[in-house]
Amino acid sequence: MATPSMYALTWFRKQVEAADADLLREMITTFAGTLMSAGAEVAQAIGLGKR
């Protein structure tokens, strides 16, 4: 049985396959920036770097 998340994954996969390199590069850059920002927030919340 297919679930809605499976349909979303299939749709997303087709979009990525059809996208050009600039779009993929921008998506990865945005994802990496968001991940790094979240990491910085966690480090600040736990007091990492305050030595």
Order of alpha helices (4+ residues) and beta strands (2+ residues): alpha-alpha
